[in-house]
């Protein structure tokens, strides 16, 4: 963040109209969907930057008491979905590395904000070794899964 952005963040506002637009979309949303690749066992830096800028205290959440869980300021959120792709085998990622992405995003962000239900992670591991037909099947299955949520 620039000095100007960090100062505004501390004042619970943003100088960036795009960030303000994302914040308003989140406030109106009932379902948040993140889609990104897993790089070096975590989210890409741009995704982390999005969280740092858009998920701002006083706009998306409030810290009612220091050291206590936050109060979520997203009144309509019913679910959060995470779709990822990675080359690391799923077993290794979940059991050897300890599933860092859900710790970062679900526990470290949404649980702190009080969103604990309907957090779903859909991971697609080893896609680079799959045929086009297999990848299309995964896309179709994902589309069907989200169509059922409506």
N, C-alpha and C positions, 0 to 999 in steps of 0.2 A: 504494500500500500504506500502511496505517496504521503508526504506530510499532511497535505490538504485532506486526503481521504481519511487518514487516521484521526486527525482532529475532528472531522465531521462525524466519524464513527463513534468517538467518545461523547459527542453531543447528540447522539441518537438520530442522525440524519445522514444523507449522502449527497455529494455534489454531482454524482453521476446519474443522469436520467435513465440509463439502461438498468442500473442497479435498482433504482426506485421502481421501475417497471416490473422487474423480477419480484421485488418485495410485494408489490400490490397483487401480482399473479399468485404468489404463495398464500397471501391472506385470503384470496377468493377461492383457492383450490381445495378440492376434497381428496385428491390423490396426487402424490408427488412421485415421479418416476425418474430415477437416475439411470443413465446408460453410459458406460465407459469401459475401456479396457483396464485390466489390472497390470500395472507396470511396477516392477521391483516390489511386489507384494502389496501395493497400495494404489490409491487413485492417482491419476495424472495431476500434475501441479496446477493446471488450469481449473480442474474440478475443486481442488482444495482452495484455490483463490476465490472461486465462486462462493463457496461456503463462508470463507472469511469475510467477504464483502457483503453478501446478500443476507446471510443469517446474522443480523446485527442485533445487539442488545437494545431493547426499547422499541424495536420494530417487529422482530420475529419472535423474540422471547424476552422475558424480564427476569432479572435476578432479584428475587424478593428479599432474601437474606443471604449474606455471604456464606459460602460453604454449604448451602442448601440446594435442592433441585430447583431448576428454573421453572417459570410459569410460561407455558406456550401461548403465544399470541396469534396462533393460526387456528381460528375457531372452527373451521370446516374440515380439517384434515381427518380423514377416516383410515387412510392407509398410505404406506410408503413402500415402493417397490424399487429394487435394485437389480439391474440386468448388467452382468459383466461377462467379459470374455478374457481368457488367459491361456498361456501355454503351459503353465505349471499344472501337473496332474491334480485333480480335485482332491484326492485323498491326501496328498502332501500338503496342499494349501490349508485344508481344514484341520488335519491332525498333527502334522509336523510343525507347520508355521503358526498354528493357532488361530487361523481364520481372521487375520488382521483387518480386513475390510469391514466386516460386521462389527468388530470392536470399535473401529474408528467412526463409522457412519451411524450404526444403530445404537450402540451403547454410548459412544462419546458425543454424539450429537442429539439424536432423537430421544433416547431414554432420559438424558439430562433435561430435555424440554418437557418431559412428561408423556411423550408419545411412546407407548410400549406395546400396543396391540397392532396387529395387521402390518408388521414389518416383514417383508418377504424378499429373499435373495434368490435370484435365478442366475446360476452360473453356467457358462458354456466353456468348458475346458477342452483343450486340444483341437480347436476348430481348424487350425492351420493344417492338420493332418487329415481332415475329412474332405470327402468329395463335395462337389457343388450340390448334388442331390441331397446329401446328408445335411448340409448347412441350410438348404431350403426347407427341409423337414423341420429343423429346429425353429426357423423363423415362422413357419406355419403354426407350430405348436404354441409359440409365444403369442402370436396373434389370436389364436383361439382362447388362450388363457385370459388375455386381457378383454376379449369380447364378452366373456362370462361375467366379468366384474361390473359391466354396465347395468 
